[in-house]
Amino acid sequence: MTLELLETLETTSKRYSVTPDQAAELKTDEAAEEVTITWQHVTDRPPSVLVTAPAGEEGWAVPIPHRPPWLMERIMKDAPAWWLK
């Protein structure tokens, strides 16, 4: 990503607690107690969303590619207006 594109980046992140049943649906190696959803948009590019869960004691996060219905609902319900355009 170039500096020019980085200057146009809009990003919003929110953390959510998940139930044990929801965590099982995420299909991660470790049971997640929370997920972080990050909505991003760069001018002239399609918006994107990244969902991650904490992994390990060092504070790393792993991406979660699987999107169960409850997670898709959360992504769309809480998305910033600029991301929905």
C-alpha positions as CSV (number, residue, x, y, z in Angstrom):
1,M,0.0,0.0,0.0
2,T,1.4,3.4,-1.0
3,L,1.5,6.4,1.4
4,E,-1.1,8.1,-0.8
5,L,-3.5,5.2,-0.4
6,L,-2.8,5.0,3.3
7,E,-3.8,8.6,3.7
8,T,-7.3,7.9,2.2
9,L,-7.8,4.8,4.4
10,E,-10.9,4.8,6.6
11,T,-11.0,2.2,9.3
12,T,-13.2,1.4,12.3
13,S,-12.7,-1.6,14.6
14,K,-15.0,-2.9,17.3
15,R,-14.6,-5.8,19.8
16,Y,-17.4,-8.2,20.6
17,S,-17.8,-11.0,23.2
18,V,-18.9,-14.3,21.8
19,T,-20.7,-17.2,23.5
20,P,-19.1,-20.6,23.6
21,D,-21.5,-21.8,20.9
22,Q,-20.7,-18.9,18.7
23,A,-16.9,-19.5,19.2
24,A,-17.3,-23.1,18.1
25,E,-18.9,-22.0,14.9
26,L,-15.9,-19.8,14.1
27,K,-13.8,-22.9,13.4
28,T,-10.6,-21.6,15.0
29,D,-7.9,-23.7,16.7
30,E,-8.4,-22.0,20.0
31,A,-11.8,-21.2,21.6
32,A,-12.3,-17.4,21.1
33,E,-14.0,-15.4,23.8
34,E,-14.1,-12.3,21.6
35,V,-13.7,-11.2,18.0
36,T,-12.6,-7.9,16.5
37,I,-14.3,-6.7,13.4
38,T,-12.4,-4.1,11.3
39,W,-14.2,-2.3,8.5
40,Q,-11.9,-0.7,6.0
41,H,-12.3,1.5,2.9
42,V,-9.7,3.1,0.6
43,T,-10.8,5.6,-2.0
44,D,-11.7,4.0,-5.4
45,R,-11.5,0.5,-4.0
46,P,-14.2,-1.8,-2.7
47,P,-14.7,-1.8,1.1
48,S,-13.4,-4.8,3.0
49,V,-13.9,-6.3,6.4
50,L,-11.5,-8.3,8.6
51,V,-12.6,-10.5,11.5
52,T,-9.9,-11.6,14.0
53,A,-9.7,-13.5,17.3
54,P,-7.0,-13.2,19.9
55,A,-4.4,-16.0,19.8
56,G,-1.8,-16.6,22.4
57,E,-0.5,-14.6,25.3
58,E,1.6,-12.2,23.1
59,G,-1.5,-10.5,21.9
60,W,-1.4,-11.8,18.3
61,A,-4.7,-12.2,16.4
62,V,-5.7,-14.7,13.8
63,P,-8.0,-14.0,10.9
64,I,-11.4,-15.8,10.9
65,P,-12.5,-16.5,7.3
66,H,-15.6,-18.4,8.2
67,R,-18.7,-16.2,8.5
68,P,-21.6,-17.9,10.3
69,P,-25.0,-16.0,10.0
70,W,-24.8,-14.4,13.4
71,L,-21.4,-12.9,12.5
72,M,-22.6,-11.6,9.1
73,E,-25.6,-10.0,10.9
74,R,-23.2,-8.3,13.3
75,I,-20.9,-7.1,10.5
76,M,-23.8,-5.5,8.5
77,K,-25.7,-4.2,11.6
78,D,-22.7,-2.4,13.1
79,A,-20.9,-1.3,9.9
80,P,-20.2,2.4,9.6
81,A,-22.2,4.3,7.1
82,W,-19.2,5.0,4.9
83,W,-18.6,1.3,4.6
84,L,-22.1,0.5,3.5
85,K,-22.0,2.9,0.5
